[in-house]
Amino acid sequence: MNERRVIDVAAGVIWNEGRFLAVRRPPGTSMAGYWEFPGGKVEPGENAERALVRELQEELGVTPRAIDFWRAMRHDYPHVSVRLHFFHVRAVQGVPHPREGQELAWVDPAGECDLTFLPADEDILAELMQTAPAG
């Protein structure tokens, strides 16, 4: 029996003025068009926090300055399982801008969110929309 492959992913809930950042996966990528929290795969030799710092620098051109681990959870897709490590990022150096063809959107958790997030992020999104910590 084959064991399902598990990929560790670091994701950041980047806060600015009470809103959090969402990133839309660009065309030509796996699950293109879905929105997600910025981040990416944890590489060999990295911990999740270091991976998040690297990914935010590569993808958005920002360096996190205030990172707090929030929670870990696992999501099973048909082809792979992901173990997500979520962090609140309350301060960054620089202004986020898409470096890999993504769209960016700031989401107000007190309002409505009509963005379609990845299935792995739906529970996190629902929790943020119910009770958001002070950014």
C-alpha positions as a LaTeX table, in Angstrom:
\begin{tabular}{lrrr}
\hline
Residue & $x$ (\AA) & $y$ (\AA) & $z$ (\AA) \\
\hline
Met1 & 0.00 & 0.00 & 0.00 \\
Asn2 & 1.37 & 3.42 & $-0.97$ \\
Glu3 & 1.52 & 6.11 & 1.66 \\
Arg4 & 0.15 & 9.47 & 0.63 \\
Arg5 & 2.84 & 12.05 & $-0.01$ \\
Val6 & 2.80 & 14.87 & 2.57 \\
Ile7 & 4.17 & 18.31 & 1.73 \\
Asp8 & 4.92 & 20.87 & 4.44 \\
Val9 & 3.77 & 24.36 & 3.53 \\
Ala10 & 4.28 & 27.63 & 5.41 \\
Ala11 & 1.58 & 30.29 & 5.02 \\
Gly12 & 1.37 & 33.82 & 6.34 \\
Val13 & $-1.66$ & 35.83 & 7.34 \\
Ile14 & $-0.15$ & 39.26 & 6.61 \\
Trp15 & $-2.01$ & 42.03 & 8.44 \\
Asn16 & $-2.13$ & 45.71 & 7.53 \\
Glu17 & $-4.60$ & 48.20 & 9.00 \\
Gly18 & $-6.94$ & 45.42 & 10.13 \\
Arg19 & $-7.00$ & 43.64 & 6.76 \\
Phe20 & $-5.17$ & 40.50 & 5.63 \\
Leu21 & $-3.52$ & 39.78 & 2.30 \\
Ala22 & $-4.82$ & 37.20 & $-0.15$ \\
Val23 & $-2.90$ & 36.03 & $-3.22$ \\
Arg24 & $-4.48$ & 34.55 & $-6.36$ \\
Arg25 & $-2.64$ & 31.65 & $-7.98$ \\
Pro26 & $-1.61$ & 32.66 & $-11.52$ \\
Pro27 & $-2.49$ & 30.83 & $-14.73$ \\
Gly28 & $-0.26$ & 27.87 & $-15.49$ \\
Thr29 & 0.14 & 26.86 & $-11.85$ \\
Ser30 & $-1.48$ & 24.04 & $-9.92$ \\
Met31 & $-4.99$ & 25.09 & $-8.87$ \\
Ala32 & $-4.71$ & 28.34 & $-10.85$ \\
Gly33 & $-7.33$ & 30.97 & $-10.06$ \\
Tyr34 & $-7.81$ & 30.03 & $-6.42$ \\
Trp35 & $-6.94$ & 32.52 & $-3.71$ \\
Glu36 & $-4.64$ & 31.58 & $-0.85$ \\
Phe37 & $-2.52$ & 32.94 & 1.95 \\
Pro38 & 0.99 & 33.78 & 0.73 \\
Gly39 & 3.74 & 31.28 & 1.39 \\
Gly40 & 5.03 & 28.05 & $-0.05$ \\
Lys41 & 6.74 & 24.73 & 0.40 \\
Val42 & 9.19 & 24.10 & 3.21 \\
Glu43 & 12.49 & 23.06 & 1.61 \\
Pro44 & 14.86 & 20.43 & 3.07 \\
Gly45 & 16.85 & 21.92 & 5.95 \\
Glu46 & 14.31 & 24.71 & 6.60 \\
Asn47 & 11.82 & 25.09 & 9.37 \\
Ala48 & 8.39 & 26.51 & 8.56 \\
Glu49 & 9.19 & 30.03 & 9.77 \\
Arg50 & 12.35 & 30.26 & 7.67 \\
Ala51 & 10.44 & 28.93 & 4.65 \\
Leu52 & 7.81 & 31.62 & 5.11 \\
Val53 & 10.43 & 34.36 & 5.26 \\
Arg54 & 12.06 & 33.05 & 2.06 \\
Glu55 & 8.75 & 32.65 & 0.21 \\
Leu56 & 7.50 & 36.13 & 1.12 \\
Gln57 & 10.76 & 37.63 & $-0.10$ \\
Glu58 & 10.63 & 35.65 & $-3.36$ \\
Glu59 & 6.93 & 36.04 & $-4.12$ \\
Leu60 & 6.06 & 39.47 & $-2.73$ \\
Gly61 & 9.35 & 41.30 & $-2.16$ \\
Val62 & 8.72 & 41.79 & 1.57 \\
Thr63 & 10.61 & 40.70 & 4.67 \\
Pro64 & 8.47 & 39.77 & 7.68 \\
Arg65 & 9.41 & 41.65 & 10.86 \\
Ala66 & 6.82 & 40.31 & 13.34 \\
Ile67 & 5.92 & 36.62 & 12.93 \\
Asp68 & 3.89 & 34.52 & 15.37 \\
Phe69 & 3.12 & 30.85 & 14.82 \\
Trp70 & $-0.65$ & 30.40 & 14.87 \\
Arg71 & $-1.58$ & 26.82 & 14.05 \\
Ala72 & $-0.82$ & 23.75 & 11.98 \\
Met73 & $-3.34$ & 21.63 & 10.14 \\
Arg74 & $-3.41$ & 18.95 & 7.48 \\
His75 & $-5.51$ & 18.87 & 4.33 \\
Asp76 & $-5.84$ & 15.88 & 2.04 \\
Tyr77 & $-6.25$ & 16.49 & $-1.68$ \\
Pro78 & $-6.81$ & 13.51 & $-4.00$ \\
His79 & $-3.19$ & 13.63 & $-5.22$ \\
Val80 & $-1.30$ & 14.87 & $-2.15$ \\
Ser81 & $-1.62$ & 15.86 & 1.49 \\
Val82 & $-0.39$ & 19.20 & 2.75 \\
Arg83 & 0.62 & 19.99 & 6.31 \\
Leu84 & 0.07 & 23.73 & 6.62 \\
His85 & 1.91 & 25.87 & 9.17 \\
Phe86 & 0.07 & 29.18 & 9.56 \\
Phe87 & 1.71 & 32.30 & 10.96 \\
His88 & 0.33 & 35.74 & 11.74 \\
Val89 & 2.61 & 38.36 & 10.18 \\
Arg90 & 1.92 & 41.70 & 11.81 \\
Ala91 & 4.71 & 43.75 & 10.24 \\
Val92 & 6.75 & 43.55 & 7.05 \\
Gln93 & 9.57 & 45.55 & 5.57 \\
Gly94 & 8.56 & 46.71 & 2.10 \\
Val95 & 5.27 & 46.86 & 0.27 \\
Pro96 & 3.87 & 43.58 & $-1.09$ \\
His97 & 3.90 & 43.42 & $-4.87$ \\
Pro98 & 3.40 & 40.36 & $-7.07$ \\
Arg99 & 6.65 & 38.97 & $-8.44$ \\
Glu100 & 5.24 & 35.75 & $-9.93$ \\
Gly101 & 2.15 & 36.88 & $-11.85$ \\
Gln102 & $-0.25$ & 36.72 & $-8.91$ \\
Glu103 & $-3.09$ & 39.07 & $-8.10$ \\
Leu104 & $-3.21$ & 40.57 & $-4.60$ \\
Ala105 & $-6.22$ & 41.61 & $-2.53$ \\
Trp106 & $-6.57$ & 42.99 & 0.99 \\
Val107 & $-9.52$ & 41.40 & 2.80 \\
Asp108 & $-11.42$ & 43.11 & 5.59 \\
Pro109 & $-12.50$ & 40.37 & 8.02 \\
Ala110 & $-15.38$ & 42.57 & 9.18 \\
Gly111 & $-16.80$ & 42.61 & 5.65 \\
Glu112 & $-17.72$ & 40.08 & 3.00 \\
Cys113 & $-15.19$ & 37.90 & 1.20 \\
Asp114 & $-16.25$ & 36.71 & $-2.25$ \\
Leu115 & $-12.83$ & 35.28 & $-3.15$ \\
Thr116 & $-12.65$ & 31.52 & $-3.76$ \\
Phe117 & $-9.87$ & 30.18 & $-1.54$ \\
Leu118 & $-8.05$ & 26.87 & $-1.85$ \\
Pro119 & $-9.91$ & 24.08 & $-0.05$ \\
Ala120 & $-6.95$ & 23.75 & 2.35 \\
Asp121 & $-7.42$ & 27.40 & 3.42 \\
Glu122 & $-11.22$ & 27.49 & 3.79 \\
Asp123 & $-11.33$ & 26.72 & 7.53 \\
Ile124 & $-8.65$ & 29.34 & 8.24 \\
Leu125 & $-10.53$ & 31.90 & 6.15 \\
Ala126 & $-13.78$ & 31.16 & 7.98 \\
Glu127 & $-12.10$ & 31.60 & 11.34 \\
Leu128 & $-10.48$ & 34.89 & 10.31 \\
Met129 & $-13.80$ & 36.21 & 9.02 \\
Gln130 & $-15.50$ & 35.40 & 12.34 \\
Thr131 & $-12.95$ & 36.73 & 14.79 \\
Ala132 & $-9.91$ & 38.58 & 13.55 \\
Pro133 & $-7.07$ & 39.47 & 15.90 \\
Ala134 & $-6.02$ & 43.07 & 16.08 \\
Gly135 & $-3.62$ & 43.73 & 13.21 \\
\hline
\end{tabular}
